[in-house]
Amino acid sequence: MTKDDIFDRIQAILHETFDIAADRVTPVARLYEDLDIDSIDAVDLIVQLKPLVGKRLQPEAFKSVRTVQDVVDALYSLVHDSAAA
C-alpha cells in the first residue's frame, strides 16, 4: 500500500463520514483547524482506518498527528512495520 493509497482512503472516509468536501482534504490540511475534526471524530477516523493496517491502532501513534499528511505517514509506517514483522 502506497502513501497515495492511504491518502485516497483517508480522503474518502473524511468525505463519507464527516461530509467534508474532498477538495478540502489536502496533505497540508490541519485536522482540527481546517477540517473541524474534534477528538470524538478523530476516534471515529482511527476506527475506520483500522482495516488498512489490519491490527488495532494505538492512540499513542496519533498523538503528534496534526495534518492529513501526518495521518498518512503514521499509517504508512504502521503498515510497513507490520509487513516487516
C-alpha positions as a Markdown table, in Angstrom:
| # | Residue | x | y | z |
|---|---|---|---|---|
| 1 | Met | 0.0 | 0.0 | 0.0 |
| 2 | Thr | 1.4 | 3.4 | -1.0 |
| 3 | Lys | 1.1 | 6.7 | 0.7 |
| 4 | Asp | -1.2 | 7.8 | -2.2 |
| 5 | Asp | -3.5 | 4.8 | -1.5 |
| 6 | Ile | -3.6 | 5.7 | 2.2 |
| 7 | Phe | -4.3 | 9.4 | 1.3 |
| 8 | Asp | -7.1 | 8.4 | -1.0 |
| 9 | Arg | -8.7 | 6.3 | 1.6 |
| 10 | Ile | -8.5 | 9.0 | 4.3 |
| 11 | Gln | -10.0 | 11.5 | 1.8 |
| 12 | Ala | -12.9 | 9.1 | 1.1 |
| 13 | Ile | -13.5 | 8.5 | 4.8 |
| 14 | Leu | -13.5 | 12.2 | 5.7 |
| 15 | His | -15.9 | 12.9 | 2.9 |
| 16 | Glu | -18.3 | 10.0 | 3.5 |
| 17 | Thr | -18.3 | 10.1 | 7.3 |
| 18 | Phe | -17.8 | 13.7 | 8.1 |
| 19 | Asp | -19.3 | 15.3 | 5.0 |
| 20 | Ile | -16.0 | 17.2 | 4.3 |
| 21 | Ala | -15.6 | 18.3 | 0.7 |
| 22 | Ala | -12.9 | 16.1 | -0.9 |
| 23 | Asp | -11.1 | 19.2 | -2.2 |
| 24 | Arg | -10.7 | 20.5 | 1.3 |
| 25 | Val | -8.8 | 17.3 | 2.2 |
| 26 | Thr | -5.2 | 18.0 | 1.2 |
| 27 | Pro | -2.0 | 16.7 | 2.7 |
| 28 | Val | -1.4 | 20.1 | 4.4 |
| 29 | Ala | -4.9 | 20.4 | 5.8 |
| 30 | Arg | -4.9 | 20.6 | 9.6 |
| 31 | Leu | -7.4 | 18.2 | 11.1 |
| 32 | Tyr | -8.7 | 20.4 | 13.9 |
| 33 | Glu | -8.2 | 23.9 | 12.5 |
| 34 | Asp | -9.0 | 23.3 | 8.8 |
| 35 | Leu | -11.3 | 20.3 | 8.7 |
| 36 | Asp | -13.1 | 20.8 | 12.1 |
| 37 | Ile | -12.2 | 17.3 | 13.3 |
| 38 | Asp | -12.7 | 17.1 | 17.1 |
| 39 | Ser | -11.4 | 14.4 | 19.4 |
| 40 | Ile | -14.5 | 12.3 | 19.1 |
| 41 | Asp | -14.3 | 12.5 | 15.3 |
| 42 | Ala | -10.6 | 11.6 | 15.5 |
| 43 | Val | -11.5 | 8.4 | 17.3 |
| 44 | Asp | -14.1 | 7.5 | 14.6 |
| 45 | Leu | -11.5 | 8.2 | 12.0 |
| 46 | Ile | -9.0 | 5.8 | 13.7 |
| 47 | Val | -11.7 | 3.1 | 14.0 |
| 48 | Gln | -12.3 | 3.4 | 10.2 |
| 49 | Leu | -8.6 | 3.3 | 9.4 |
| 50 | Lys | -8.0 | 0.1 | 11.3 |
| 51 | Pro | -8.8 | -2.2 | 8.3 |
| 52 | Leu | -6.0 | -0.5 | 6.4 |
| 53 | Val | -3.4 | -1.7 | 8.9 |
| 54 | Gly | -5.1 | -4.9 | 9.8 |
| 55 | Lys | -4.5 | -4.6 | 13.5 |
| 56 | Arg | -5.5 | -2.5 | 16.5 |
| 57 | Leu | -4.3 | 1.1 | 16.2 |
| 58 | Gln | -2.8 | 2.6 | 19.3 |
| 59 | Pro | -3.9 | 6.2 | 20.0 |
| 60 | Glu | -0.4 | 7.0 | 21.0 |
| 61 | Ala | 0.7 | 6.6 | 17.4 |
| 62 | Phe | -1.6 | 9.5 | 16.5 |
| 63 | Lys | -0.8 | 11.9 | 19.4 |
| 64 | Ser | 1.5 | 14.1 | 17.3 |
| 65 | Val | -0.7 | 14.0 | 14.2 |
| 66 | Arg | -1.8 | 17.5 | 13.1 |
| 67 | Thr | -2.3 | 17.3 | 9.4 |
| 68 | Val | -3.7 | 14.8 | 6.9 |
| 69 | Gln | -0.1 | 14.0 | 5.8 |
| 70 | Asp | 0.7 | 13.2 | 9.4 |
| 71 | Val | -2.1 | 10.6 | 9.4 |
| 72 | Val | -0.8 | 9.2 | 6.1 |
| 73 | Asp | 2.8 | 9.0 | 7.4 |
| 74 | Ala | 1.7 | 7.3 | 10.7 |
| 75 | Leu | -0.4 | 4.7 | 8.9 |
| 76 | Tyr | 2.2 | 4.1 | 6.3 |
| 77 | Ser | 4.8 | 3.3 | 8.9 |
| 78 | Leu | 2.4 | 1.1 | 10.8 |
| 79 | Val | 1.5 | -0.8 | 7.6 |
| 80 | His | 5.2 | -1.3 | 6.7 |
| 81 | Asp | 6.2 | -2.1 | 10.3 |
| 82 | Ser | 3.6 | -4.9 | 10.4 |
| 83 | Ala | 4.6 | -6.1 | 7.0 |
| 84 | Ala | 8.3 | -6.4 | 8.1 |
| 85 | Ala | 7.4 | -8.2 | 11.3 |
